[in-house]
Amino acid sequence: MSPAISVLLALALGLAAWLAARARAWTMRKNLRASGRDLASLPNYHAWYAALWTAVPATVFATAWAALSPRLVAARALADPAAAALPGFGFQRDAIVAEAQAIASGQAGVAFNSLATGLVAPFREAMQFYGLIGIALTLVLALAGGTYALVSQSATLNARTRVEQALMMGLLAASLIAILTTFGILASLAFETMRFFQIVSPVDFLFGTNWTPDPMSGVSQGLKTNYGAVPLFWGTVYVGAIIAMIVAIPLGLMSAIFLTQYASQQVRSMMKPVLEILAGVPTVVYGYFAALTVAPAVRDLGHAVGIASASSESALAAGLVMGVMIIPLVSSMADDSIAAVPQAMRDGSLAMGATKSETIRKVLLPAALPGIVAGVMLAVSRAIGETMIVVMAAGAIARLTANPFQSITTVTYQIVAMLTGEGSFDHPATLSAFALGFVLFLVTLTLNFIALRVVKRFREAYE
């Protein structure tokens, strides 16, 4: 039985408890008002108090049971005599069990392995057994919580305070999800990175210039020294922080100046949404555009100016498209920062005889500089973490070159390459992806921290 049934049952009982507690609270309120008194909380708070006690514990249990029950189902099914013919261990055994489980749950119709056919009935029986147990325990918890809430309901019950406390706990839990997720990502990356550094020296990885990993070879062949990531770091910086920023900063800043200072309200209302549409385009679309349109044009341009090494996959093609992609981020931050400068500063500059362009250059931009710098730093962190564009347009060759017409690789490209192969997760080539991800995580975190510090340090408070 689906775990969703237990959750829906808990929510239905919560609704029933809400209606029952609200009706009871209105009755108590009517009787108390006849004697000149009133409830400590409104009837709606009594209703939500009962609903929370009924639905929340039962829903939490149903969710936990949905995560735990598959293991119990598998253990019960594999204890059946029909599982005795299965292989002892390995991929074949896991495939047979997964196939039988999929058929029993209705996700597949026909078994391709005869051994899986014999396990379908035990799996189906185990699913029904533990599904009934989950529903029964969910009912017990919901009824127990609802009964407690209704029994404790009285004229002096401060239901409002308790409901607000429960909501505060829910908001606190929701706010902690992002923090715990960040720590979880950092911990998983750090663990795998330490495994990688037990095989490959951190000095060789961070300062080496030779990146030629072979996921299918053994470490004993001496290839563990070929993990110098400097070419990857250079490619990431060259494409994401140099070429892309050369495109994004001028265009984004000039578009923000035009929209805030020169465009009429009608033009701004049309142009700003059109500009921000770029932020909603999937990166894979940008990748197609870079690979099919920009990259051939860049290659032909290189050949036209006499650069014979111009490639169909190049740093310039990826950087140009990446710069276009992050224009909305730079423009939006600059737009908000310029618009936040008080009108009195503009009027004062114009009253002193400055032209509009002088006011923009000498008053507005210096005043809005913290927000502009923060936007640029956030755009850089977004660009160096981009994957699809560099995978489809930059190339796979790790080289230290400043020629924008040559192919170049980045950290994100190599992460994809190392994790999508057939190598073992114990091989340094696979583990290197986690080390690269850890370095990229630290770099983007540092850039975000710098952006926040710049805003806090140089932000002007205007009245």
Protein Blocks (a to p, Z undefined) as FASTA:
>chain_A
ZZklmmmmmmmmmmmmmmmmmmmmmmmmmmmmmnopacfbdfklmmmmmmmmmmmmmmmm
mmmmmmmmmmmmmmmmmmpmklmmpcfbdjklmmmmmmmmmmmnopafbdcbfklmmmmm
mmmmmmmmmmmmmmmmmmmmmmmmmmmmmmmpcfklcfklmmmmmmmmmmmmmmmmmmmm
mmmmmmmmmmmmmmmmmmpcfklmmmpcbdcddfkbcfklopmmmmcfklmmmmmmmmmm
mmmmmmmmmmmmmmmmmmmmmpcfklmmmmmmmmmmmmmpcfklmmmmmmmmmmmmmmmm
mmmnopakbcfbdfklmmmmmmmmmmmmmmmmmmmmmmmpcfklmmmmmmnopafklmmm
mmmmmmmmmmmmmmmmmmmmmmmmpfklmmmmnojcdcddfbfkbccddfklmmmmmmmm
mbdfkbfklmmmmmmmmmmmmmmmmmmmmmmmmmmmmpccdZZ
